[in-house]
């Protein structure tokens, strides 16, 4: 991973065309873990996602 890190500790200013990830995760100790990584690009007025997958929960 590279800066910027989206956290309280990282003070790197976000600039146009920088990319960053948001990585929510859930772990069941001793069993398994799941992490979904979303990649965003900084743009004037906000950010946009590079991911195009669905957020729909799929039961298997």
C-alpha positions in Angstrom: 0.0 0.0 0.0 1.1 3.6 -0.7 -0.1 6.9 0.6 -2.6 8.4 0.9 -4.0 6.3 3.7 -7.6 7.3 4.6 -7.1 7.5 8.4 -6.7 9.9 11.2 -3.0 9.4 11.3 -2.2 10.2 7.6 -2.1 13.9 6.9 -1.3 13.6 3.2 -3.4 16.1 1.2 -5.6 14.6 -1.4 -4.9 16.0 -4.8 -6.5 15.5 -8.2 -5.7 12.1 -9.9 -4.5 10.5 -6.6 -6.0 7.1 -6.0 -6.9 5.5 -2.6 -8.7 2.5 -1.3 -11.5 2.0 1.2 -11.2 -1.6 2.6 -14.0 -2.6 4.9 -13.5 -6.0 6.4 -15.0 -8.5 8.8 -13.1 -11.4 10.5 -14.3 -14.4 12.4 -11.3 -15.3 14.6 -9.9 -18.7 13.9 -12.2 -19.2 11.0 -12.1 -16.7 8.1 -12.1 -13.1 7.0 -13.6 -11.1 4.2 -12.2 -7.8 2.8 -13.8 -5.8 0.0 -11.5 -3.2 -1.6 -12.9 -0.2 -3.4 -10.5 2.0 -5.4 -11.3 5.7 -5.8 -9.7 8.5 -7.8 -9.6 12.1 -6.4 -11.3 14.5 -8.8 -12.3 18.2 -8.6 -15.4 18.3 -6.4 -15.1 14.8 -5.1 -14.0 11.3 -5.9 -15.2 8.5 -8.2 -14.9 4.7 -8.0 -12.9 2.6 -10.4 -14.8 -0.5 -9.4 -17.8 -1.7 -11.3 -18.9 -4.7 -9.3 -22.3 -5.0 -7.5 -22.6 -4.5 -3.8 -25.5 -7.0 -3.7 -25.1 -9.7 -1.1 -24.9 -13.1 -2.7 -25.7 -16.2 -0.7 -23.8 -19.4 -1.7 
